[in-house]
Amino acid sequence: MKRRLVTGAYAAFILLGLGWAGWAALSTAGLETIAGGWLGPDATVTSVPRLGQLPWFALMIAVAFYAIWQAVAAQRGMLHRSLRPWVLAAVLCNALWVSFLERDRIGASLAFGIMLLAVLVRIVVMIANSQLLQQVDRWITRASFGLFTGWLSVIVLAEAVTFCAVSGADSSTLMFKGACALAVLLLALLLCAMSFKNPLGIYLNAGALWVISAIIVDRYTGHANSPAFATVLSVAAVLMYACLFSAVRTRIRALLARRDSQLPPSSQ
């Protein structure tokens, strides 16, 4: 009974935190009207267009579903018990990150965004080092936090660039754009390497690739287009796509081989 109350209260706190974040996101003015316009889709070369921002709502639904699902008696395993304080911290940082998206608070927003990313990385490491026995557990737990972490890594990088521009850096210089391109390229290479290290790397790659692809399209077609920057990001995206495809194919083969090895000899 006590365990049921704890898991129920935990799920309720998660849902309240996600509701707070959702309310803050819906009540905040458009990004192009806050932070002096520096968060608009064409403010800097790394500005994230609306298409790249949309997964946030789906990710919040995924985390909410995870919070409810892990409260089911059959899913109250050791991993999910150890994840609870970290997931609560992630939900709190997420709500504060969204709430501080205003010009005078962009520094605080970036700080909470970095904290959120650090907490999510910790969650990802814990999941990666654990044995997930059930197939549904692999899909829900890995997908919820893997996609969120990958997506957020590019979003936080873009917000850091915005903070530099707000702080006085000249975002129109070639050096500024080159540094941004290098940062995205290094992040892409890191995610490419992680795609093969652990099944969670596939989700990290996919989450980040969505945002990078949206930025590439916007840099080619947006008002503040930058074909050279988009070309560099296109190289990074091609590498990520290739690694993602190869990692998924390798993963499928491994799962099929494992399934065949578990079949009785008469059924093979």
N, C-alpha and C positions, 0 to 999 in steps of 0.2 A: 504493500500500500504506500509506504513512504517513498519507494523508488518511483512509483507511478506519479505521485505528487511532484517529485523533483523534476522528472522528465516533462510533465505537463506544464509546470511553471517555466521551465527552460524554453519550451516551444512558445509559450505565451510571450515571454520577454523578447524572443527573436522576432516574432510577428509584430510586436509593438515597435521595436527598433526599425524594422523594415517599413512599417507604416509611417513612422516619423520621417524616414528618408524619402519615401514616396511623396509625402505631403510637402516636404521642403522642395523637392524637385518640381512638383507641379505648381507650387505657389511662387517660385522664383521667376523673375522676368527672364526673357530669352537671353541666351548667353551673349548675343551680339549687342545687348543694351547694357550689360554690366561690365565692370572692370575696364571702363573707358573704351569698350569695344574690342579689347585685346583678346577676349575669349570667343569672338566671332569666327565664322568658318573660314574667312580669308585674311585674318589678322597677321598670322605668321606662317612660315612654310610648313610647320607641323600642326597647324590648327586642324582640329578634328571636325569634319562636317557632320550634319545631323545623322546621316546614315551610319557613321561610326559610333555615334552616341547611343543609338536606339537599343543595342543589346543590354544596356544597363537595366531596363525594365524587365526583360526576360530573365536576366541573371538574378534579380531580386525575387522573382517568382520561383526560380530554381532553388534558391537558398531557403525560401519559405517552405517549399515542398520538402526539402531535406529536413528542416526543423520538425515538421509534422511527422515525416516518415520515421525518423530516428526515435521518436517517442513511442512507436509501436513496440509492444513487449518483445517480439521476436528479434528486434533490431538493437536492443540495448546491450551492445557488446562493449568490450574494453576500449576499443578505438574511439567509439562515439562518446563514451564517458570522458575520455581524456581530451577530446576535441571541444567539449562544451565551453570551457572558459575562453578558448581562443576564438571560437565562433561568436560568442557574445562580444568579445573585444572587437572583432571585425565588424559586426553589425553596428556597434557604437561609433567606431571610427568612420564607417561609411555614412552614417547619419550626420555626423559633424562635418565631414568632408563636403557633403552636398550643401549643408546649411551655411557654410562659410564662403560659398561661391559668390562673393561680391568684391568690388574693387578694393575697398579698404581692408578686406579680410582675405585676400587671395593668398597672402603668405601663410595665414592660419589654415586655409583650405589645403594648400600644398603640403603643409606639415602633417595634417591628418591623412591626406592621401598617401604620403610616404609611410606613415604608421600603418595604414590599412594594408598597403602592399607588403610591408614587413610581416604583419600578422598572417596574411594569406600565404606568403611564402613558407612561414612556419607550419601552417596547416597542411600545405602541399607536401612538405618534407615528412610530416607525421604520417600522412596517408601513403606516401611512396614507400615508407619503411615498414608498412603494415601489410599483413596478409588479408586480403578481402576475399572471403570464401564464396559469397553469393554473387551471382552474375548481376542481379539488380543493384546490389551494393556498389559494385564496380561502376555501373553506369551513373547512378545518382550521386554518389560521393565524389568520384573522380571528375565527372562532368561539371557538377555545380561549382567546385572550387578551382578546378583546373582552368576552365574557360574564363572564370572571373579573374583569376590571377593573370593570365595571359593578356586579356583585354585591358585590365587596369595598368599593366606595365607600360603600355604605349600611351594611355591616357595621362598617367602621371608624368611621363617624359614630356608630353606636349604641354602640360600645365607648368612644368618647370621652365620650359622655353618661354611661355607666356609671362611667368614671373620675372624672368630676366628682362624681357621687353618692357614690362611695366616699371621695372627698377631703373630703366634708362639705357639699356643696351640697344644699339641700332640694329633692328631686325632686318633691315634692307641690305646690309653689307654682305659681300661674298663670304667673308670669314665666318659670320654668324650662321649663314645658311650651310656652309661647309661643315661647321661644328655640329649642327643639327643633323645633317645627313650622316655624319660619322657616328653619332650617338645611336641613331636608329639602326644603322648597319651593324654596329656591335651588338645591339640588343637582338637583332635578327639572327646573327651568327650564334649567339648564346642559346637562343631558343631552338635553332637547328640542331645543335649538339644535344640538347636535352630531349629532343624528339626520339632519339634512339636509346637514351639512358634508362628511361622508365616509361611505362604506359601513360603516366600523367603528362609527360612531355608532349604527347600528341595533342592533348587538350590545351596546354599552354600555347603551343604553336598556333593552333586554330583560332584561339581567342585573340591573339595579337595580330594574326594575319588579316582578320576582318577589318580591324582599325587601319592597318597599314594600307590595305587595298582601297579603303574609302578615301584615305588621304591622297593616294596616288591619283585616283580618278579626279578628285577635286583640284589637285595641283595642275592637272592637264586642262581642265575645263572651267575652273573657277575664275572669279574676277582677278584674284592675285595669283595668276598661274605662274608656275615656275617649272618649265620643262626639264631643266638640268637637274633640279632637286628630285622631280618625279622619276627621272631616269635612274638615279642612284637608288631610290626606294624600289623601283621596279626590279632592279638586280637583286636586292634583298628579298623581295617578294617571290621571285622565281626560285631562289635558293630555298626559301621556306616551303613553297609549294612542293618542290622536288623532295625535300626531306620529309615533309608530311606524308606525301604519297608513298614514299619508300617505307617509312615507319609503320604506316597503316597496313601496307601489304605484308611486311614482316610480322606484325602483330597478328594478323588474320591467319597466316600460316602457322604461327606458334599455337594459336588457340585450336586450330583444326588438328594439328599434330597431338596436342594434349587430349583432345576429345577422342581421337582414334586410339590413343594408348590406353584410355580408360574403358573402351568397349571390350566385352568378352570375346575370346577368340572365335566363337561360333558365329558372331555377328559381323566380323571383319571380312 
